[in-house]
């Protein structure tokens, strides 16, 4: 069993000075009933905690580390930028260069605004869409996460068109009332909302691949349907590509599926592990943003030079090495095969979803295509599986509802060790009784 003495000591103290001892809830490990590992450093595919344990990392800072931790070109770029000043609150040439790279890569991007987080990108994109259309309502999907801004922390009530209630304390009901919730992969639920409220809907926002309820890919034709119905009603279609952007392909999910939205939000990979995000879209929509238009959005640290340097270095590496996408897809497929084989061999009630280098195992015996399917998962079984993987040095998300992120630095040896760990974990689950 891996040591966790120092992590326990630090966590006990952290709980006295931070809510739950962490700065983002899932890090607290409450869903898996363990003490979170406090990380000391990381390099390549590995992450190391304060107790000296080494793990093969499949979280990758929740997606950004597609090229591995402490990539030399990225670290060097950040250091060079920081030596010249960590923040100016003024424009730089590097910001323009990063915007140009995003515009070149992302099909819908005519113009770009850099911000500091995915939450900020989504909040700002929705505001721009409302300013552009003059409408107030937005549509999101149950199970799709778009950051923690007030208007998007909502869940469906007893019916699609009933008044939504906040999914977090501290969110006024009036904020939630302007958000309508549909069912992901359910065209009828979307159609019903538009037939009732279509001329009042400013934007429909969707994760093109749902990756915050575990990985749930879009059904064949679903994204094309969303493109058509939003166009028919004059609604802005926003792809939240904070996770999928520059991961499924250099042009993200939009390029991967051949569907071009009106706007996209980006994060994670475009910052190379630094706090950086963006929203982008058609020129006529983005021109609504201040100072050229009446939609106000600002940020002291937006376009921070160190973060921009990390993002530029990362995107340049990805652009120069397009074969990385086929490579990580193949690695993801290998892990998926190992999981499927173990699930079948040991008769585990589980199923596997994968899109490229994103994958999730769901502990349910039914196909997972919707949020309702996700809720049938056995959380206690996942909790046991997580503990077994962690104890074998495999670092996956401490939640059934997150993705496994495969990266370029995962070696053949890493993958072989992971497959061995998967087989052992599933065998033990079966032997212990389900």
MORASUL-V247944 format. One record per helix or strand. SS is the DSSP state (a for helix, b for strand). FROM is the first residue (numbers start at 0). TO is the last residue. If there is no record, write none. Layout:
BEGIN
ss	from	to
SS	FROM	TO
SS	FROM	TO
END
This chain:
BEGIN
ss	from	to
a	4	16
a	18	20
a	24	27
a	29	31
b	38	43
b	45	48
b	53	56
a	60	62
b	68	68
a	71	82
a	92	104
b	110	114
a	117	132
b	136	141
a	149	151
b	153	154
b	164	165
a	172	176
b	178	182
a	186	199
b	200	205
b	209	209
b	215	215
a	221	231
b	235	240
a	251	256
b	262	265
a	267	270
b	276	280
a	282	285
b	288	288
b	294	294
a	304	319
a	322	344
b	350	354
b	357	361
a	370	373
a	378	390
b	393	394
b	403	404
a	411	431
END
